[in-house]
Amino acid sequence: MLSIVFGLIALSLGFWGLVKYWWYMVDVLIAILPLLLIGGGAIALLAGIRNTGIQTSFRVKKNVAEEDGPAPRKQDE
C-alpha cells in the first residue's frame, strides 16, 4: 500500500514538473536526441556486421594464411 502512495505522489509531481517546466524538458530532449541516434546507429552497425559474417571471414583468412589450406565459406541460412 505504501508503494502505491509513493508511486502516486511521484507521478503527480512528475506531471506537475512536466507541465510547469515544459520548455526545459524540450531542451533536454533536443540535447539527448543526437546522443541517442549515435548510440542506436553504432549498435545497429555492430549488429549488421555480426549478421553478415564479416568478422568470421577475417578470422578464416587469418587461419588460412597460417595453415595454407582452402578457406571454408560460411553458408547462408
C-alpha positions in Angstrom: 0.0 0.0 0.0 2.8 2.4 0.8 4.5 1.8 -2.6 1.2 2.8 -4.3 1.0 6.0 -2.3 4.6 6.9 -3.1 4.0 6.0 -6.8 1.0 8.3 -7.0 2.9 11.1 -5.4 5.9 10.6 -7.8 3.5 10.6 -10.8 1.7 13.7 -9.7 5.0 15.6 -9.0 6.3 14.4 -12.4 3.3 15.6 -14.3 3.4 18.9 -12.4 7.0 19.4 -13.3 6.4 18.4 -16.9 3.6 21.0 -17.2 5.3 23.8 -15.3 8.8 23.3 -16.9 7.8 22.1 -20.3 10.4 24.1 -22.2 13.2 22.8 -20.1 12.1 19.3 -21.0 12.1 20.2 -24.7 15.7 21.5 -24.3 16.8 18.3 -22.6 15.2 16.2 -25.3 16.9 18.2 -28.0 20.2 17.7 -26.3 19.8 14.0 -25.8 18.4 13.1 -29.2 21.7 13.2 -31.1 23.4 11.1 -28.4 20.6 8.5 -28.7 20.9 8.5 -32.5 24.7 8.0 -32.4 24.3 5.1 -29.8 21.5 3.5 -31.7 23.4 3.8 -35.0 26.5 2.2 -33.5 24.5 -0.7 -32.1 22.7 -1.2 -35.4 26.1 -1.1 -37.3 27.7 -3.7 -35.0 24.6 -5.9 -35.2 24.7 -5.7 -39.0 28.4 -6.5 -39.2 27.8 -9.5 -36.9 25.0 -10.8 -39.0 26.9 -10.6 -42.3 29.8 -12.8 -41.2 32.5 -10.2 -42.0 34.1 -10.9 -38.6 34.1 -14.7 -39.3 35.7 -14.2 -42.7 38.5 -12.2 -41.2 39.2 -15.0 -38.8 39.1 -17.6 -41.5 41.5 -15.7 -43.7 43.9 -15.4 -40.8 43.7 -19.2 -40.1 44.1 -20.0 -43.8 47.3 -17.9 -44.0 48.7 -19.9 -41.2 47.7 -23.3 -42.5 47.9 -22.7 -46.3 44.6 -24.7 -46.8 41.4 -23.8 -48.6 39.2 -21.3 -46.9 35.8 -22.7 -45.8 32.9 -20.4 -46.7 30.0 -19.5 -44.5 26.7 -20.8 -45.7 23.7 -18.6 -45.8 20.9 -19.8 -43.5 
